[in-house]
Amino acid sequence: MAMNSEYWDAKFDVPEYIYTKEVNRFVKQFCEHLPAGKMIDLAGGEGRNSVWFAERGWQAENIDFSKKALTKALAFAEERGVAEKYFAHIADATGFESVLTPVDLGVIAYLQVNNQDLFDAIDTLVDNIKPGGHLFGVWHARENLVEGFGGPQDPSVLPTASEVREFLETLPVEIETLENFEGQIQTRDGLKPSTTLVLMAKRL
């Protein structure tokens, strides 16, 4: 699976929003109760999650290595009237410097990369979250390869709860939720089952 910025620039260089303008349902479910503050949406793409936060009063920073995606995210923020609360930052997820740090919330949604890169990204993100803040993550789970649909078909970029838990034990966080959730995705053949890994942790 190609993961360079040129690949993603080409993918995002279309008029429509590939991943829609609707906030991810797990992001909404787990984060809508949090009081507004500052947040980082790491590998935030076209902005469907970070713009939702900005609409709810957050200062939101979308960090992604695709210029095309961030251009669309800025246009989306402008469309929704939240451009003054919205920041776009071109950087690699595994090493970045945030303009808003320290933040109250770090979101990492569907960054499907190998575990070493994923854990480097989580480590850097946690470094930018203030004590008492939250880390939220959501990924296509490895269990989808045998039990569901959706997401990459490469096991090396599909994390498991046990792998993420083992890594988080090395970081200053307290896990509140880390489990697979069952859901459905729309396919050409109708609704199919899909397994999603969800993380919510508090920065110590």
C-alpha positions in Angstrom: 0.0 0.0 0.0 1.5 3.3 -1.1 1.8 5.7 1.8 3.8 8.6 0.3 2.4 12.2 0.0 2.4 12.0 -3.8 0.0 9.0 -3.7 -2.4 10.8 -1.3 -2.2 14.1 -3.3 -3.3 12.2 -6.4 -6.1 10.4 -4.5 -7.4 13.7 -3.0 -7.1 15.7 -6.2 -10.8 15.2 -7.1 -13.8 17.6 -6.6 -15.7 15.4 -4.1 -14.6 14.7 -0.5 -13.5 11.1 -0.6 -14.3 10.4 3.0 -17.3 12.7 3.1 -17.9 15.8 5.2 -19.5 13.8 8.0 -17.7 13.4 11.3 -16.7 9.8 12.1 -19.4 8.2 14.3 -16.9 7.0 16.9 -15.2 10.4 17.1 -18.6 11.9 17.7 -19.7 9.3 20.2 -16.5 9.5 22.3 -15.6 13.2 22.0 -18.8 15.2 21.8 -19.0 15.4 25.6 -15.6 17.0 26.0 -15.4 20.7 26.7 -14.0 22.8 23.8 -10.3 23.5 23.9 -7.5 22.9 21.5 -7.1 19.8 19.5 -4.9 18.1 16.9 -6.3 15.9 14.2 -3.3 13.8 13.1 -3.4 12.7 9.5 -6.7 14.5 9.4 -7.0 14.5 5.6 -9.9 16.5 4.1 -11.0 17.6 7.6 -14.3 15.9 8.3 -13.4 15.4 12.0 -11.4 18.6 12.7 -14.0 20.9 11.1 -16.6 19.2 13.3 -14.5 20.1 16.3 -14.1 23.7 15.1 -17.8 24.0 14.6 -18.2 23.0 18.3 -15.9 25.8 19.4 -12.5 24.1 19.4 -9.3 25.5 18.0 -8.5 22.7 15.6 -5.2 21.8 13.9 -5.2 19.3 11.0 -1.8 17.8 10.5 -1.4 15.8 7.3 1.3 15.3 4.7 -1.0 15.8 1.7 -1.2 19.4 0.5 -4.2 18.5 -1.6 -6.1 17.2 1.4 -5.3 20.2 3.5 -6.4 22.6 0.8 -9.8 20.9 0.8 -9.9 21.0 4.6 -9.3 24.7 4.6 -12.0 25.2 2.0 -14.4 23.1 4.1 -13.6 25.1 7.2 -14.3 28.3 5.3 -17.5 26.9 4.0 -18.6 26.1 7.6 -17.6 29.5 8.9 -14.9 28.3 11.2 -11.7 29.3 9.3 -10.5 31.5 12.2 -10.4 28.5 14.5 -8.8 26.2 11.9 -5.2 25.5 11.2 -3.7 23.3 8.5 -0.1 22.0 8.9 1.8 19.9 6.3 3.9 17.4 8.2 4.6 13.7 8.6 2.5 12.1 11.4 5.6 10.4 12.9 7.3 13.7 13.6 5.7 17.1 13.7 5.6 20.4 15.6 2.1 21.6 16.5 1.2 25.3 16.5 -1.4 24.7 19.2 0.6 22.5 21.6 -0.1 21.7 24.3 -3.6 20.6 23.3 -6.5 19.2 25.2 -7.2 16.4 22.7 -5.3 14.5 20.2 -7.2 12.5 17.5 -5.7 9.9 15.3 -8.3 8.4 13.0 -7.6 5.7 10.5 -3.9 6.2 10.1 -3.4 2.7 8.8 0.4 2.3 8.7 2.8 -0.3 10.1 3.0 -0.5 13.9 6.4 1.2 14.1 5.2 4.2 12.3 1.8 4.2 14.1 3.5 4.0 17.5 5.9 6.8 16.5 2.9 8.9 15.5 1.1 8.2 18.8 4.2 8.9 20.8 4.6 12.3 19.2 0.9 13.1 19.6 1.0 12.2 23.3 3.9 14.6 23.7 1.7 17.4 22.4 -1.2 16.7 24.8 -1.4 18.5 28.1 -1.7 16.4 31.4 -5.4 15.7 31.9 -6.1 15.9 28.2 -7.2 13.0 26.0 -5.9 10.8 23.3 -8.5 9.3 20.9 -7.8 6.8 18.2 -9.9 4.7 15.7 -8.7 2.2 13.2 -9.9 -0.6 11.0 -9.1 -3.7 13.1 -7.1 -6.7 12.0 -10.1 -8.8 12.7 -11.7 -7.4 9.5 -9.5 -9.7 7.5 -11.5 -12.7 8.6 -14.6 -11.3 10.2 -15.5 -8.2 8.3 -15.2 -5.7 5.5 -13.5 -2.4 4.9 -10.0 -1.0 5.3 -6.7 -2.2 4.0 -6.3 -5.9 3.3 -2.7 -5.9 4.7 -2.4 -7.2 8.3 0.8 -5.2 8.9 -1.2 -1.9 8.9 -4.2 -3.2 10.9 -3.5 -2.8 14.6 -4.9 -5.1 17.3 -6.0 -4.0 20.8 -3.3 -6.1 22.5 -0.5 -4.5 20.4 -1.7 -1.0 21.0 -2.2 -1.7 24.8 1.4 -3.1 25.0 2.8 0.1 23.5 0.6 2.5 25.5 2.0 0.9 28.7 5.3 2.7 27.8 3.6 6.1 27.7 2.2 8.5 30.3 -1.4 7.6 29.6 -4.3 5.9 31.3 -6.5 3.8 29.0 -10.2 4.4 29.4 -11.4 2.4 26.4 -9.5 0.1 24.1 -11.7 -2.5 22.3 -13.2 -3.6 19.1 -16.6 -2.3 18.1 -18.8 -4.1 15.6 -20.5 -2.0 13.0 -21.5 -2.0 9.3 -20.3 -0.4 6.1 -22.0 0.1 2.8 -20.7 -2.0 -0.1 -21.9 -2.6 -3.6 -23.4 -5.8 -2.2 -25.3 -4.0 0.6 -24.4 -3.6 4.3 -21.5 -5.7 5.5 -20.1 -6.3 9.0 -17.0 -4.3 10.0 -14.8 -4.3 13.0 -13.3 -1.1 14.3 -10.7 -0.6 17.0 -11.4 2.4 19.3 -9.1 4.0 21.9 -9.8 6.6 24.5 -7.0 7.4 27.0 -6.2 10.2 29.4 -2.8 11.9 29.4 -1.2 11.7 32.8 
